Amino acid sequence: MQRLDGKVALVTGGAGGIGSAICTTLAACGANVVVGYHTSAAAAEQLAKSLPSVKQQHIALRAPVTDSAGLHELALAIDRIYGRCDILVNSHGATKFIAHHDLDALDDALIDTILSTNVRGSFATVRALRGLLARHDDGLVVNISSISAQLALGSNVMYCASKAALDNMTRSLARALAPKIRVVSLSPGLVKTEFTNRFDPAWLERYVAATPLQRAILPEEIGEAVVAIASMLKAATGIVIPIDGGRTLT
Ligand SMILES: NC(=O)c1ccc[n+]([C@@H]2O[C@H](COP(=O)([O-])OP(=O)(O)OC[C@H]3O[C@@H](n4cnc5c(N)ncnc54)[C@H](OP(=O)(O)O)[C@@H]3O)[C@@H](O)[C@H]2O)c1
């Protein structure tokens, strides 16, 4: 793995299934990690304490993506503590399983939650952190999207649409924030987390059978992809990278 010594990375949804693996991989590669949380303060603080560290300082901070004043406070805190923020990983997300044909079950309140979290919230973090990310001319935003953006298959119709909007925003922001900040979408297929472990085993079996690599993605593989983008793919911006075992080929 490449090194990210001296870098500061903020991961929203940092205590989540994928977020915690991203925090762990970034820390193992030498970055100082800010574990951003919304409701999982205790889990985020526990994770920050347990992350690998040589001389790094890891902390948990509130990162409420639908509260722009809260995000402004977060940016001020990161500036005060570290004086920089090199990597922002938007790993927050909201969804609920609703069959795509059941339009009535996808009510306005849920639509607003999904869009304000997955789309507006991802924009709002970039807006709040932009000054810090641009400070050292090598800023990076990684938006954790989903292959549901391309396949239009996923937990519900609005979740798929929100991830398509996120990928579109990745391209707009990559153009708008260049050359100081790169913006990339990472699109996982099914990732093995506590959440997906609870899915119907027969459904999981069918999913894996329809995936060319014949397996789900491990959360640490998303962390490794983030590190690869930060350390190796230096010319990449405005792109969407599927990490899906080839699921989008089928
Ligand atoms: N798991 C998969 O198979 C899969 C596949 C493709 C894409 N993804 C995407 O990967 C990302 C992470 O998913 P996951 O599987 O790790 O889910 P998860 O364990 O449920 O984590 C989601 C995180 O989002 C945070 N969050 C929700 N609302 C928020 C808000 N208003 N402000 C700030 N944070 C908020 C939560 O923080 P708190 O716990 O602190 O409230 C939680 O940690 C999501 O964008 C998801 O769509 C997941």
The ligand as a Tripos MOL2 file, in Angstrom:
@<TRIPOS>MOLECULE
LIG
   48    52     1     0     0
SMALL
NO_CHARGES

@<TRIPOS>ATOM
      1 N1        -23.2550   -1.6720    1.7420 N.am      1 LIG1
      2 C1        -23.3430   -1.7650    0.4300 C.2       1 LIG1
      3 O1        -23.5100   -2.8740   -0.1190 O.2       1 LIG1
      4 C2        -23.2280   -0.5380   -0.4350 C.ar      1 LIG1
      5 C3        -23.1660   -0.7020   -1.8150 C.ar      1 LIG1
      6 C4        -23.0240    0.4210   -2.6260 C.ar      1 LIG1
      7 C5        -22.9320    1.6830   -2.0590 C.ar      1 LIG1
      8 N2        -23.0050    1.8350   -0.7120 N.ar      1 LIG1
      9 C6        -22.8920    3.1890   -0.1740 C.3       1 LIG1
     10 O2        -21.7980    3.2480    0.7270 O.3       1 LIG1
     11 C7        -22.0240    4.2780    1.6990 C.3       1 LIG1
     12 C8        -21.8420    3.6960    3.1000 C.3       1 LIG1
     13 O3        -22.7910    2.6620    3.2730 O.3       1 LIG1
     14 P1        -22.6730    1.5650    4.4310 P.3       1 LIG1
     15 O4        -22.9780    0.2470    3.8280 O.co2     1 LIG1
     16 O5        -21.4190    1.7640    5.2000 O.co2     1 LIG1
     17 O6        -23.9650    1.9630    5.3090 O.3       1 LIG1
     18 P2        -24.1080    2.2410    6.8690 P.3       1 LIG1
     19 O7        -23.3000    1.2810    7.6610 O.co2     1 LIG1
     20 O8        -25.5820    2.3030    7.1190 O.co2     1 LIG1
     21 O9        -23.4770    3.7000    7.0280 O.3       1 LIG1
     22 C9        -24.1630    4.8370    6.6010 C.3       1 LIG1
     23 C10       -23.6120    6.0070    7.3540 C.3       1 LIG1
     24 O10       -24.2740    7.1920    6.9130 O.3       1 LIG1
     25 C11       -24.2790    8.0860    8.0000 C.3       1 LIG1
     26 N3        -25.3500    9.0690    7.8650 N.ar      1 LIG1
     27 C12       -26.6790    8.8570    7.6050 C.ar      1 LIG1
     28 N4        -27.3370   10.0250    7.6030 N.ar      1 LIG1
     29 C13       -26.4140   10.9910    7.8750 C.ar      1 LIG1
     30 C14       -26.4730   12.4000    8.0270 C.ar      1 LIG1
     31 N5        -27.6230   13.0850    7.8950 N.pl3     1 LIG1
     32 N6        -25.3190   13.0590    8.3160 N.ar      1 LIG1
     33 C15       -24.1560   12.4020    8.4200 C.ar      1 LIG1
     34 N7        -24.0230   11.0710    8.3040 N.ar      1 LIG1
     35 C16       -25.1500   10.3720    8.0350 C.ar      1 LIG1
     36 C17       -24.4960    7.2330    9.2440 C.3       1 LIG1
     37 O11       -23.8620    7.8860   10.3350 O.3       1 LIG1
     38 P3        -24.2880    7.6240   11.8810 P.3       1 LIG1
     39 O12       -24.2300    6.1270   12.0730 O.co2     1 LIG1
     40 O13       -23.2470    8.3570   12.6670 O.co2     1 LIG1
     41 O14       -25.6620    8.1720   12.0680 O.co2     1 LIG1
     42 C18       -23.8160    5.9090    8.8580 C.3       1 LIG1
     43 O15       -22.5570    5.7820    9.4740 O.3       1 LIG1
     44 C19       -23.4450    4.8070    1.4460 C.3       1 LIG1
     45 O16       -23.3730    5.9710    0.6560 O.3       1 LIG1
     46 C20       -24.0790    3.6680    0.6350 C.3       1 LIG1
     47 O17       -25.1100    4.1550   -0.1920 O.3       1 LIG1
     48 C21       -23.1490    0.7520    0.1190 C.ar      1 LIG1
@<TRIPOS>BOND
     1     1     2 1
     2     2     3 2
     3     2     4 1
     4     4     5 ar
     5     4    48 ar
     6     5     6 ar
     7     6     7 ar
     8     7     8 ar
     9     8     9 1
    10     8    48 ar
    11     9    10 1
    12     9    46 1
    13    10    11 1
    14    11    12 1
    15    11    44 1
    16    12    13 1
    17    13    14 1
    18    14    15 2
    19    14    16 1
    20    14    17 1
    21    17    18 1
    22    18    19 2
    23    18    20 1
    24    18    21 1
    25    21    22 1
    26    22    23 1
    27    23    24 1
    28    23    42 1
    29    24    25 1
    30    25    26 1
    31    25    36 1
    32    26    27 ar
    33    26    35 ar
    34    27    28 ar
    35    28    29 ar
    36    29    30 ar
    37    29    35 ar
    38    30    31 1
    39    30    32 ar
    40    32    33 ar
    41    33    34 ar
    42    34    35 ar
    43    36    37 1
    44    36    42 1
    45    37    38 1
    46    38    39 2
    47    38    40 1
    48    38    41 1
    49    42    43 1
    50    44    45 1
    51    44    46 1
    52    46    47 1
@<TRIPOS>SUBSTRUCTURE
     1 LIG1         1 GROUP 0 **** ****
